[in-house]
Amino acid sequence: MPNKVTVSDATLRQAAEEGMDAFVDTFVNAINASVGGKLTAETMAQLNASK
């Protein structure tokens, strides 16, 4: 079953104010957190195409 990745509206708004790098990092960090901080072949299987 795929992991659910969520990012709060407040986090997105703050990141948008900080710039494009912070905005993209918000998604990268959320995805990384959803797989336990370690991207491996096994944890990649927990992500679906929309992530």
Backbone torsions as a table, in degrees:
resi	resn	phi	psi	omega
1	MET	NA	131.8	-179.1
2	PRO	-66.1	147.4	173.8
3	ASN	-74.7	148.9	176.5
4	LYS	-94.9	129.2	178.4
5	VAL	-109.2	123.6	178.8
6	THR	-128.1	146.7	176.7
7	VAL	-135.0	128.2	-177.8
8	SER	-72.1	154.9	178.8
9	ASP	-60.5	-40.9	-178.9
10	ALA	-63.3	-39.9	178.7
11	THR	-64.8	-42.7	178.6
12	LEU	-63.7	-42.4	179.9
13	ARG	-63.2	-43.3	179.6
14	GLN	-63.2	-45.0	-179.6
15	ALA	-63.7	-39.2	179.2
16	ALA	-62.7	-36.9	177.9
17	GLU	-67.1	-30.5	-177.6
18	GLU	-81.4	-19.2	177.1
19	GLY	125.1	174.5	-174.6
20	MET	-62.5	-41.3	-179.4
21	ASP	-61.7	-45.0	178.9
22	ALA	-64.8	-36.7	179.6
23	PHE	-64.1	-47.6	179.3
24	VAL	-66.9	-41.4	178.5
25	ASP	-58.4	-32.5	178.1
26	THR	-57.5	-44.2	-179.9
27	PHE	-72.4	-41.8	179.0
28	VAL	-60.5	-45.1	-179.4
29	ASN	-65.2	-39.8	179.3
30	ALA	-65.9	-41.9	178.1
31	ILE	-65.6	-44.4	178.8
32	ASN	-60.0	-42.5	179.3
33	ALA	-65.1	-34.9	-177.5
34	SER	-69.0	-19.8	178.7
35	VAL	-108.6	20.5	175.3
36	GLY	78.0	17.4	176.3
37	GLY	82.6	3.2	-177.9
38	LYS	-135.0	114.3	179.8
39	LEU	-91.9	109.1	179.4
40	THR	-128.9	175.9	177.1
41	ALA	-59.0	-38.8	-179.8
42	GLU	-67.3	-45.8	-178.2
43	THR	-74.4	-26.4	176.4
44	MET	-62.7	-30.1	178.3
45	ALA	-67.3	-18.7	178.8
46	GLN	-80.2	-12.6	179.2
47	LEU	-96.8	143.3	175.6
48	ASN	-103.8	177.6	-173.9
49	ALA	-62.6	-26.1	-178.2
50	SER	-78.2	-6.1	178.3
51	LYS	-98.2	NA	NA
